[in-house]
Amino acid sequence: MAKLWGGRFKNNTSEIMDKFNASITFDKRMYEEDIRGSVAHSKMLAKQGIIKEEEQKKIEEGLFRILEEIKKDEFEFLISDEDIHMSIEKRLIEITGTVGGKLHTARSRNDQVAVDIRLYLRKEIKEIEDLLKELQYVIVKKAEENKKVILPGYTHLQRAQPIVFGHHLMAYYEMIKRDLDRLKDCYKRVNQSPLGAGALAGTTFPIDREYVAKELGFEKATENSLDSVSDRDFIIELNFVISMIMMHLSRFSEEIVLWSTTEFGFVTLDDRYSTGSSIMPQKKNPDAAELVRGKTGRVYGNLMGILTVMKGLPLAYNKDTQEDKEGVFDSIDTVKLSLNVFVGMLETLKINEENMKNAIYAGFTNATDVADYLAKKGMPFRDAHKVVGEIVLYCEQNKKLISDMKLEEYNKFSELFEEDITEKASIEGCVRERKSYGGTAYVEVERQIENAKKELKIGGWNGNN
């Protein structure tokens, strides 16, 4: 089949080359953006007197007809058309005749695809932002419900110090907050219009790039025509931001997987976000969390893929950059699906407070607080650390907890211990005393939650969501 660019060619491309060269199978999802960009371009051409007003109207009507055909599933996408741009342009010429052939005046597929992907990513970034905010709502809601529940905090996956479960959840709120900041910052660099850069050197036609940028809602037009068509930094950046989001979801998923085991028993997953075994009737597997954890790997792969594609490309456009879209499309689809599943999984998660409490007492998580007690009495902290280490060894040998010790037992290790050590060494006492800014004390967790609720008011938080 003859190509719209085939004037200098004697022979048609082979069928296998058509398949190898085509991007229509994945870039057809940008049909709305392609049509929107073409409408804006046609308006600019008419405004500048490059085409006639009546020609522009005919082109615009034809483009909106194609839009309806695609939405009604009446449009045929062919491999031989190569990409969404050529597919739509070919159909436009069928509808409008030679007038449709004027649409491509003063532009190239190079700047056309660059504007399409920016328009598409701009829309998707906003959708990801909304999903992240939804996750924040659920985190804050869950944290508020569990602002008095205590569990062991871990370092090296060993029980370390007692913390409030709401405090643990709010750590993820902060991670998601940073993800949102990164997305918004990335949006600034996506939100620039390359249309009018042409193939690489601009155009001899008297175009108005700022008009097109404004028409499409971009903040401004890009500065350099070479950079405009060869830049894929914004795609790499979005891949990175999505990778960060998935990394945070994966870390949270790992904890949910651990917490839901019989060995931990801290949480119980709802049946709607679990699966069973084909052979073991008793199994209830945390597949939602495991899949989020696993899909993080493919998102990382997409980031590394585009970085590798771009690392050796000279200016300006090269066909290699056709490989920019499948990866980022996949990452977008993956993070959106993962966020949707994660929100439901977290929202329906049951907290087993008793199991958390039992785990606290079994791991000497109050040892640091006993050392702090001695340091407050004047003992150098390094000496206090040694004394409490000896207390822990004593308790292990005698199969008892620090909180079970009598004052006379404490005094065997130091005369600085007084009656108040019993309260100070209690788990609740340990939590209450950690009032440093950002700490796990009840009052600090409450402050973090209240601050988050204020931040989320923009998104509709009313305290009862």
Secondary structure by P-SEA (a helix, b strand, c coil): ccccccccccccccaaaaaaaccccccccaaaaaaaaaaaaaaaaaaaccccaaaaaaaaaaaaaaaaaaaacccccccccccaaaaaaaaaaaacccccccccccccaaaaaaaaaaaaaaaaaaaaaaaaaaaaaaaaaaaaacccbbbbbbccccccbbbbaaaaaaaaaaaaaaaaaaaaaaaaaaccccccccccccccccccaaaaaaaaccccccccaaaaaacaaaaaaaaaaaaaaaaaaaaaaaaaaaaacccccccccccccbbbbccccccccaaaaaaaaaaaaaaaaaaaaaaaaacccccccccccccccaaaaaaaaaaaaaaaaaaaaaaacccaaaaaaaaaaacccaaaaaaaaaaaacccaaaaaaaaaaaaaaaaaaccccccccaaaaaaacccccccccccccaaaaaaaccccccccaaaaaaaaaaaaaaaccccccccc
